[in-house]
Amino acid sequence: MTVQTPIYLDNHATTAVDPRVLAEMLPTFTKVYGNAASRNHSFGWEAEALVEKARAQVASLIGASAKEIVLTSGATESSNLAIKGAAHFLKDKGRHIVTSRIEHKATLDSCRALEVEGFEVTYLTPDREGLHSAEQVAAALRPDTILVSLMAANNEIGTLNPIDDIGRVTRARGVLFHCDAVQALGKVPFDVERANVDLASISGHKIYGPKGVGALYVRRKPRVRLTPIIDGGGHERGMRSGTLNVPGIVGLGAACELAQRELPEESRRLTALRDRLLAKLRAAVPEVHVNGSLEHRLPGNLNVSFAYVEGEALLMSINKQVACSSGSACTSASLEPSYVLRALGVGDDLAHSSIRFGIGRFNTEEEIDHVAALMAASVTRLRAMSPLWEMVQEGVDLKSVHWTPH
């Protein structure tokens, strides 16, 4: 069977819109095009009805009620609203926040902005598997801690934190728990009640919905209050002003419904494809190192380092046939080693040689086999040009070699 290239394996950066999602969205551009806040005519009522249907679809996926869903422009806005909004509302109660060194930049940069305002932030270091334990979180809490922000699934290495265990700790201590659920949604079960999550960031374009739309789950019992970061017409119960993106919201809702219905089977299929890719890579070339826990991991994520190969060179050698990345999409413009891999204790050499494969809904076994063969050939060719690889093959202990800097 002929495989059509280029093959898309960057589904953690973004996903294609599912045709079934697009079909739901299309009428909102030309038929149901009213402003959902227009309460005086049928065009507005129809748009509002679609928005409320989508709100319920989003809520159903995470075990929430529709009234707990605040619609936003995407997960970056959602995380900013959750972290800054909670901090500003609770600043008289405390000014200490706990997060991780390997969070998404939307979380890290929000926390750094709050530090400028006088808040204190504890940045937890993950273990070598890329995980945080409930015990580690509990040890970091202080009497003035107001918020813990930890992601369910890491966007770069795909590791899954024990969110349920962490949520029990934060609830027992009366501390708000914000979870960046973007990468986990639709791939693994995520239930805000079971996990005792108070705030959760959601994005449409990671689950085969459109870009530019997302949501923030805001718990009502016990009630969570936020200071808004966008002022205007008081939309979304005063938490997020701005005319609602009805087409995007309809797409987000449809994508959530599909994800909920198809998650079990899709999870099994993506896990099998991921394991197939890893097995073929390991069989074809030596020194393939998996970054992060394989046991506690997203089904479609494989982040591996190919020792003695520069990751950017490897990407350049395959980028006309395969789309993948050498780090998270929000940092891929930088040639610095991944801050996520550094936090795990991965050395700069291996961090520079890392590749993130994001396997998704529309990938096939034939594509995986083609990518594995292509990667193996490229790694072998690049290593043949590496003096370090040649020395390793000759049995030289590179740790004993003293290099003279240029």
C-alpha positions in Angstrom: 0.0 0.0 0.0 1.4 3.4 -1.0 1.6 5.9 1.9 0.8 9.5 1.1 3.3 12.0 2.4 3.8 14.2 4.3 2.6 12.2 7.3 1.2 14.3 10.1 2.6 13.2 13.6 2.3 16.5 15.5 -1.1 16.0 17.0 0.0 17.5 20.3 0.6 20.8 18.6 -2.8 20.8 16.8 -5.2 18.4 15.3 -7.1 18.5 12.0 -10.8 19.4 12.4 -12.8 16.2 12.2 -15.1 16.3 9.2 -18.0 15.5 11.5 -17.2 18.6 13.6 -17.0 20.7 10.5 -20.4 19.6 9.4 -21.9 20.8 12.7 -20.1 24.2 12.3 -21.0 25.1 8.7 -24.6 26.3 9.3 -23.4 28.8 11.9 -21.5 30.8 9.2 -24.5 31.4 6.8 -27.7 30.3 8.5 -27.5 30.5 12.3 -25.3 33.6 12.3 -26.8 35.7 15.0 -25.0 37.1 18.1 -25.7 34.8 21.0 -26.1 37.8 23.3 -28.9 39.3 21.1 -32.0 38.5 23.1 -34.6 40.4 21.1 -35.0 38.2 18.0 -34.9 34.6 16.7 -31.4 34.9 15.2 -29.9 35.5 18.6 -32.1 32.9 20.2 -31.0 30.2 17.8 -27.3 31.1 18.2 -27.7 31.0 22.0 -29.4 27.6 21.9 -26.4 26.2 19.9 -24.0 27.7 22.4 -25.9 26.2 25.4 -25.9 22.8 23.6 -22.2 23.0 23.2 -21.7 24.1 26.8 -23.5 21.0 27.9 -21.4 18.8 25.6 -18.2 20.2 27.0 -19.5 19.7 30.6 -20.5 16.1 29.9 -17.0 15.2 28.8 -15.5 16.2 32.1 -18.3 15.3 34.5 -19.4 18.9 35.2 -22.6 20.9 34.9 -23.1 23.2 31.9 -23.3 26.2 34.3 -19.6 25.5 35.3 -18.3 26.0 31.7 -16.9 29.5 30.8 -16.2 29.8 27.1 -12.9 31.4 26.1 -10.6 31.9 23.1 -8.6 28.8 24.0 -6.6 27.2 26.8 -4.0 30.0 27.0 -6.7 32.4 28.0 -8.3 29.8 30.2 -5.1 29.2 32.2 -4.5 33.0 32.5 -8.0 33.5 33.8 -7.8 30.6 36.2 -4.4 31.5 37.7 -4.5 35.3 37.6 -8.2 35.4 38.4 -7.9 33.1 41.4 -4.8 34.8 42.7 -6.3 38.3 42.4 -9.6 37.3 44.1 -7.8 35.5 46.9 -4.8 37.8 47.5 -6.0 38.9 50.9 -6.2 35.2 52.0 -2.7 34.3 50.8 -0.1 34.9 48.1 1.6 31.5 47.6 1.1 29.3 44.5 2.4 25.9 43.7 3.1 24.7 40.2 5.6 22.6 38.3 8.8 23.4 36.3 7.4 21.5 33.3 4.0 23.2 33.0 2.9 24.8 29.7 4.2 28.3 29.1 0.7 29.7 29.6 0.9 28.5 33.3 4.5 29.4 33.9 4.3 32.8 32.4 1.1 33.6 34.3 2.9 32.6 37.5 5.9 34.7 36.6 3.6 37.7 36.0 2.1 37.2 39.4 5.6 37.1 41.0 6.2 40.6 39.7 3.1 41.6 41.6 4.4 40.1 44.8 3.1 36.6 44.8 5.3 33.7 45.8 5.5 30.6 43.5 7.0 27.3 44.3 8.1 25.4 41.2 8.1 21.7 41.8 10.7 19.5 40.1 9.3 16.3 38.6 11.0 12.9 39.2 13.0 11.4 36.4 9.8 9.9 34.9 8.3 13.3 34.6 5.8 12.9 37.4 4.7 14.6 40.5 3.3 12.8 43.5 0.5 13.9 45.9 3.1 13.7 48.7 5.3 16.2 46.9 2.4 18.6 46.5 1.4 18.2 50.1 4.9 19.0 51.3 4.9 22.2 49.3 1.7 23.6 50.7 1.8 26.4 53.3 -0.8 28.2 55.4 -0.8 31.0 52.8 -1.1 28.7 49.7 -4.1 29.7 47.7 -3.6 27.7 44.4 -2.0 24.6 43.0 -1.7 24.5 39.2 -0.6 21.1 37.7 -1.4 19.7 34.3 -3.1 16.3 33.8 -0.8 15.4 30.8 2.4 17.0 29.8 2.3 18.5 26.3 5.8 17.5 25.5 6.5 14.1 27.0 2.9 13.0 27.5 3.3 11.9 31.1 0.1 11.6 33.2 0.1 13.1 36.7 -1.9 11.3 39.5 -4.5 14.1 39.4 -7.0 12.2 41.6 -4.5 11.8 44.4 -3.3 15.4 44.1 -6.9 16.6 44.2 -7.6 14.8 47.4 -4.7 16.7 49.0 -5.7 20.1 47.8 -9.4 19.6 48.8 -8.4 18.4 52.3 -6.2 21.5 52.7 -8.8 24.0 51.3 -6.5 25.0 48.4 -7.8 25.6 44.9 -6.7 23.1 42.3 -6.3 24.3 38.7 -5.5 21.6 36.1 -4.4 22.2 32.5 -6.4 19.4 31.0 -5.7 20.3 27.4 -3.6 17.2 26.3 -5.5 14.7 28.5 -9.0 15.5 27.3 -10.3 13.0 24.8 -7.3 10.7 25.2 -7.7 9.5 28.8 -10.7 9.7 31.3 -10.8 13.1 33.1 -13.5 13.7 35.7 -13.5 17.0 37.7 -15.6 15.5 40.5 -13.4 12.4 41.0 -10.2 14.5 40.8 -11.5 17.4 43.0 -10.4 19.8 40.4 -11.7 23.4 40.9 -10.5 24.9 37.6 -9.7 23.2 34.3 -8.4 24.6 31.0 -9.8 23.1 27.8 -8.9 23.7 24.1 -10.7 22.9 20.9 -7.9 22.4 18.5 -6.3 19.5 20.5 -9.4 17.3 20.2 -10.2 17.7 16.5 -12.1 20.9 16.9 -11.3 24.4 15.6 -8.6 26.7 16.8 -9.3 29.9 18.7 -11.9 28.4 21.1 -11.7 26.8 24.5 -13.2 26.7 27.9 -12.5 27.0 31.6 -14.3 24.8 34.0 -15.1 26.8 37.2 -16.5 24.8 40.1 -19.8 26.0 41.6 -19.9 23.7 44.7 -17.8 24.7 46.6 -18.0 27.9 44.7 -14.9 29.2 43.1 -14.7 33.0 42.4 -12.4 34.7 39.9 -11.4 38.2 39.1 -11.9 38.6 35.3 -8.9 39.5 33.2 -11.0 40.8 30.3 -13.5 43.6 30.9 -16.4 44.4 28.6 -20.1 43.5 28.4 -20.1 41.0 31.3 -20.6 37.9 29.1 -20.1 34.4 30.6 -21.5 35.4 34.0 -19.1 38.3 34.2 -16.0 36.1 34.0 -15.2 36.6 30.3 -16.5 39.5 28.3 -16.6 39.4 24.6 -18.9 38.3 21.8 -19.1 34.6 21.7 -17.5 32.7 18.8 -20.5 30.7 17.9 -19.0 28.6 15.1 -16.0 27.8 17.2 -18.1 27.0 20.3 -20.3 24.6 18.2 -17.2 22.9 16.9 -15.8 22.6 20.4 -19.0 21.0 21.7 -19.2 18.6 18.8 -15.5 17.6 19.3 -16.1 16.9 23.0 -19.1 14.7 22.2 -17.1 12.7 19.7 -14.2 12.4 22.2 -16.5 11.1 24.9 -18.1 8.6 22.7 -15.0 7.3 21.0 -12.4 7.6 23.8 -12.1 3.9 24.9 -11.5 2.5 21.4 -9.4 5.4 20.2 -7.2 5.1 23.3 -6.6 1.4 22.6 -5.8 2.1 18.9 -3.4 5.0 19.6 -1.6 3.0 22.3 -1.0 0.2 19.8 0.3 2.5 17.2 2.7 4.2 19.7 4.0 0.9 20.9 4.4 -0.3 17.3 6.5 2.8 16.4 8.7 2.4 19.5 9.3 -1.3 18.9 10.2 -0.7 15.2 12.6 2.1 16.1 14.3 0.1 18.8 14.7 -2.9 16.5 16.2 -0.8 13.8 18.7 1.5 15.6 20.5 1.3 19.0 20.5 4.1 21.7 16.8 5.1 21.5 15.9 6.6 24.8 12.3 7.2 25.8 11.8 10.5 27.8 9.2 10.2 30.6 7.2 7.3 32.0 5.9 4.8 29.5 3.5 3.4 32.0 1.8 6.7 32.9 1.6 8.3 29.5 -0.8 9.5 26.8 -1.8 6.8 24.3 -0.5 8.7 21.3 2.7 10.3 22.7 6.2 9.1 22.1 9.1 11.4 23.0 12.4 9.8 22.3 16.0 10.8 22.1 18.3 9.4 19.5 21.8 9.6 21.0 24.6 11.1 18.9 22.1 12.7 16.5 21.2 16.4 16.5 17.4 16.6 16.7 17.1 19.7 14.4 19.3 17.9 11.8 17.1 14.9 12.1 13.9 16.9 11.6 15.4 18.7 8.6 16.2 15.3 7.0 12.6 14.1 7.3 10.4 17.2 7.3 9.3 16.8 3.7 7.8 13.4 4.5 7.0 13.6 8.2 5.6 16.4 10.4 6.8 16.1 14.0 8.6 18.3 16.5 11.7 18.6 18.6 9.9 20.0 21.5 6.5 21.5 22.4 5.1 23.8 19.7 5.2 26.9 21.9 9.0 26.5 22.3 10.0 25.0 19.0 11.4 28.3 17.7 14.1 28.1 20.3 17.3 26.1 19.9 17.8 25.8 23.6 17.4 22.3 25.1 13.9 21.5 26.2 13.2 23.0 29.6 10.9 19.9 30.2 13.7 17.4 29.5 16.2 19.5 31.5 13.9 19.3 34.5 13.8 15.5 34.3 17.6 15.5 34.5 18.1 14.6 30.8 21.6 15.9 29.7 21.8 18.5 27.0 23.1 16.1 24.4 20.1 13.8 24.7 17.7 16.7 25.1 19.0 18.2 21.8 18.4 14.9 20.1 14.8 14.5 21.2 11.8 14.1 18.8 8.2 14.3 19.8 5.7 12.1 17.9 2.1 12.9 18.4 0.0 10.1 16.9 -3.7 10.9 16.3 -7.1 9.9 15.1 -6.3 9.8 11.4 -2.9 8.0 11.5 -2.6 4.4 10.2 -0.3 1.4 10.8 1.1 1.9 7.3 2.1 5.5 8.2 3.7 4.4 11.4 5.7 1.7 9.6 6.8 4.2 6.9 7.9 6.7 9.6 9.8 4.1 11.6 11.8 3.1 8.5 12.4 6.6 7.5 13.6 7.6 10.9 15.9 4.6 11.2 17.5 5.4 7.9 18.0 9.1 8.8 19.4 8.3 12.2 21.8 5.7 10.7 23.0 8.2 8.0 23.5 11.1 10.4 25.4 8.9 12.9 27.7 7.8 10.1 28.8 11.4 9.8 29.3 11.8 13.6 32.8 11.5 15.0 31.3 10.9 18.5 29.3 7.9 17.2 32.4 6.6 15.5 34.3 6.8 18.8 31.5 5.0 20.7 31.6 2.3 18.1 35.3 1.9 18.7 34.7 1.5 22.5 36.0 5.0 23.6 34.5 6.2 26.9 33.4 9.7 26.0 33.3 10.7 29.7 37.0 10.3 29.9 37.7 12.5 26.9 38.6 16.1 27.6 37.4 18.4 24.9 39.1 21.7 24.0 36.6 24.4 23.4 36.8 26.4 20.2 
